[in-house]
Amino acid sequence: MSAPHGVVMYVPGSRWDDIRGTDYHLATAISGVERVLWVDPPLPLHHFSSRNGLSLRHPWAVTEVETGITVLRSLSIPFFTRRGFSRVAGKLQRMAIRSALKAVSAVPTATILSSPISEFPMKNSGVNVLYVTDDWLSGASMMGLSKRRIAGILDQNLASAKIVAAVSPYLAAAVAALAPAGAAVEVIPNGCRAATTESGPSVQRTRSAALIGQLNERLDMDVLEAVLSTGTPITVIGPRTDRDPRLGQRLDDFLASPKVTWLGTLPASDLGPHLAAAGVGLTPYADNEFNRSSFPLKTLDYLAAGIPVVATDLPAVQWLDTDLVSIGATAQEFSQKVQAVLEASPNPTRESDRKRFAAQHTWQARSAGLLKLIDDVFP
């Protein structure tokens, strides 16, 4: 057997095949430097099928999904997230992880945990990094989780982590208030794909807006309805994940408008033409505690595509500290900013400025910052 190699173990809150958000992009960027073992949240026993390669005789499986990234999928007992069953589930997961590490001949140099309901799975797993990607406590009800249970797990993970990081300065301050005395909380914001700067066939931008991302309670429907009332065509790309019936009805009405084109979920490779044709990108997040702690991916994705952005006034926008993003503090002001952007003459220099700005905030830059923190602890 060959000598074990180092691997970064990534324990996310979502599965590899789910919606591709922060964890997917960060792990992919890390895999350009270090090998990654992605640990999928376990599947309950009654959910296994031949499609995922799992069975009662083979309760775990490893698959290399991309160069440098191996995914561990495993089975667990039903209701494994409940307090009374979590100890058994944790033991089963540790067994699966040890088997997976042996199968790929690897030892973890670091474990990045970014799940609100998982604990660091094992001892001797390198540098423990707790990466808080959202305000899990204030968003518990929206995620259908127990706030009390999340708080208990968060306390345990803060005590076990060698490095604690959060996705925004606002969230970092909130996490620092819960962390052991003197513990520093680093800021590792969301990033974007590298901006496309090469020349190619020019696309005529239209007097239309683009909205990408999940459609749920994070959106400010007053803002979207104000933009729609001006007659602005809006292309919407992303899945619905809403739970609130009242917001659901407003979303129904919004998406049914003849001025709205809803394309559902598209592969990242298909976003380019739609963003290239848009005159403005929208980041219409409601002003609440959960969103104040967030760092919307879409804002940087718009800038990487070279299009102007209008966003609601949240701490993450202020942190970017750039006039390349217009801020609308109210629904009326937001709508007015959108109209002003669409009525302005095209400016190739500003488009290049947006792409250059986004290039400073790529996922590769974010992963480099996180790996440096790990190297400082464990060279």
C-alpha angles and dihedrals in degrees: 000000000000120000113273116263127211120264135181108231112213117198106186135178093239137052123254091247094049127093107315108241139139097323095049094048095044094047091048091052092048090052089066087068107020133024113256131212106198111202110208116212104262123263119232112252093251091057098060120115139167088258093071093041094241131126140157088267092046106033095171137039137180124214130181100227098174136003106291096008125098119182122211115206120185144170126239140178121285115272090017092158092063118100096243093052101037096088093057091043090051091053091050091050093050089052090051092048093050090049091048093049090050091048093054093036094237141136121204116247090182139006118213111198118191103159124110092211103039130084127211098284103219148001122256092035098134122249111357110224119187109200112190106202099176140010092274094180098055091038096050096106092046089053093045093243136130111261091204092053093047090051091053094049091045091054091052094048093047089055092048098045123100090192126030120194135173133199097238139023091244092054092043090058091050092049092046089058089059098040125095113280113284095013113141120222114208124209116235105169127196116274140198141235115274111280116253106240102161117108119253142146107327117239120212108236114226133215090260138109131231127213118187130179139049119334109224146107092311091075123091102229092189088063095047092047090049091054091046092050089064090062094249112156111235126200110205121198121182144064128281112247099161123140104178110093092210093053089042091060092050090049090050091054093044095050092045092060114114087229092060124079111193113195098176119214116350131182113261089246090062096054096078100077093046093050091043090058096045122098095207140008121226128218100178103170121165116244102248136125094265094051094043087062094047133091108211113224093205096068094063092039089058092049091048087056089052097243126132117256132216114193138173116253107271131147093254091060091049089050091057086059098197136130088218087087118062114213124216112192095186134032091253094047091046091052091047091051090051091052092047091053093048093048094050120100116256112269115197091189092058090047090055090047090056093051093047091050092050090049088067090058105049125141087249089060091049093049091048090055092050095046090051090056089052093046090052088059099035113017 
